[in-house]
């Protein structure tokens, strides 16, 4: 198998890069539910600490995602130079 047999397209890279942007938010609905539930119970302190820790992790993940997106764009450029990127219709 060689790289051309993967038949990667520019659209494939766009989907990968755009999809990575959504990764930090994948748990947002669950976090909202927990926040509402904790608010009803009046137990705000432990939840606030956990939410802050989750925010810090999410920010770190966003930084890692930006780095990965950059690497994907470099890989895409290399594929174009090697004439191994299939043109999308």
Beta strands, then each sheet from edge to edge (+ up, - down):
end
